[in-house]
């Protein structure tokens, strides 16, 4: 039994203007607290999916299913929705998700990190096709390194759950689905060009090649000159200047294979993917200075995985192994901190994971699972603390037990499901960690209305940079810990329409922050404490036989410093209080018109929250038009997207101006499927 994409996405955002209050009033009046289209009746870890039903072998890409049966809030973004919004990369694809904020440091080549429910970017786990991608020793990941053209879907798990997702899941996790679900052979090619020298090409395909083997492959190349203009006030005089050193190039490739013979208890799969990125690294735009005009960042990444499963009546055994190599090089010939020749640093990281799992179904209402995990991480670099020479390593041995139980499930009536998990991890360089979680879903009246709740204790291990980076690292850092609670209501009268509301709180202790130790140097210290709490609302679905589809989401949250110092009770830097966004697509006669908007409230770049330093709110409006033409098994699509329609001047991060209005034209052709 294989999972299929039958769930639509739901999204959320925020806003602090009268219009948002009106929208909220209408939603509350309707009595439909708001959306989570992909709540699950299964929770999978790293390799496979666990379902309370007779045993089946599933080495699926999904972590959660789409049938609304666990307490954890989640959402699923489909390929069609990614294309409709004109997304260019993973950052664009997840922008409209509830409770999620993307921090951008410029145009297409600028760093893009994310925050789930007010947590730092290091507190989100990244998975590829259900397998953990990045190690516990790494910081936040750049969403711009994964192009949208190779993404079939994105699953977003909101809320801490280190027990299930692994360490560093203070805010939740993102699972990027790259392999196509089509069983028929399918090929796809794409060409695109846009403002500021943007150009991209992509080709991919997959499907069954015989009765036993399935393959998928994709390739994407994206480039941009990154020379967009912006207004700048220099010593009282406003002028228009061009962003310098914003060039960007990204080459991405993937190859996947599965062996899944019919009527066989075996299933085996393997995949290899990687990217090479080269970009300019322009610094902050400040008065009287233009920094890093020749700084470059180059990154190569190669990730491979193999996995297989064997079913025995009511037991499934699974084994998986992953390996990853990452090479990062930063150079700036003008930075004299590195000597007369400037700075030229390199970092090489290797990561290996081995996972074994047993899944047992005592009966049709219960499942019990156990994992054993081994992880090895090594970093070599030339800008590490002399005490560790040029290399450090971390080893982890972990175990996980979990279970799911349906206590009653009456046809067309009441049902109750409970999920619980407990993780224990041993590290060679850190204290051992215990991470429990529990979730439930109660449907008191019918299967269309559900009450859900989730609680977890989570941890985030310090990264190698925080421990060993020269003139910053602190080898004595403790692990961050958090307590995560959430509860809400899900209403799904039909498969095509869902409404949801969620209350959440995340209390993080021993937070690692940078503390000045001299006028020119900083040090990582465990003195931070942060409390994030809020409410998410959303509606998503389709109407009038798919004529109209879309989503609406609103997030109101407060992420405060609770460290006890002079900034206690202040909002942490760059944490918006409101996010409000939505998309609407009108489709008819193979023609579609899409409009989307995003509102982000003001942010404080300083811990003291002074009004004069706050970055103002911004509103972005995008529109897209697409037309499909079919000839037999060929499908041609032309798409035009206009981003930042009203040419809004804004900054997500202070002194990093964002591009204004931009145009992108795309043509694609699909054969088969």
Secondary structure, DSSP 8 states (H G I E B T S, - for coil): ------------BB--SHHHHHHHHHHHHTT-----TT--SBB-BTTB--BSSS------S-SB-SSS-SSSEEEEEEHHHHHHTT--BHHHHHTTSTTEEEEE-SSTTS-EEEEETT--GGGEEEEETTEE-S-TT-----GGGSBGGG-SEEEEEES--HHHH-TT-SSEEEEEE-S---SS-EEEEEEEEETTTEEEEEEEEEEESSSSEEEEEEEEEEEE----EEEEEETTEEEEEE--S--EEEEEEEEEEEE--TT-SEEEEEEEEEEEEEEE----EETTEE--SS-EEEEEEEEEEEEEEEEETTEEEEEEEEEEEEEEEEEETT-GGG-TT-EEEEEEEEEEEEEEEEEEEEETTEEEEEEEEEEEEEEEESSB-GGGTTEEEEEEEEEEEEEEEEEEE-TTS-EEEEEEEEEEEEESSS--EEEEEEEEEEESS-TTEEEEEEEEEEEE---HHHHHBTTT--TT---EEEEEEEEEEEEEEETTEEEEEEEEEEEEEEEEEEEEEETTEEEEEEEEEEEEEEEEEEEEEEETTTTEEEEEEEEEEEEEE-SSSTTTTSB-TT--SEEEEEEEEEEETTEEEEEEEEEE--B-SSTT--GGG-B--EEEEEEEEEEEEEETTEEEEEEEEEESTT----EEETTEE---SEEEEEEEEEEE-
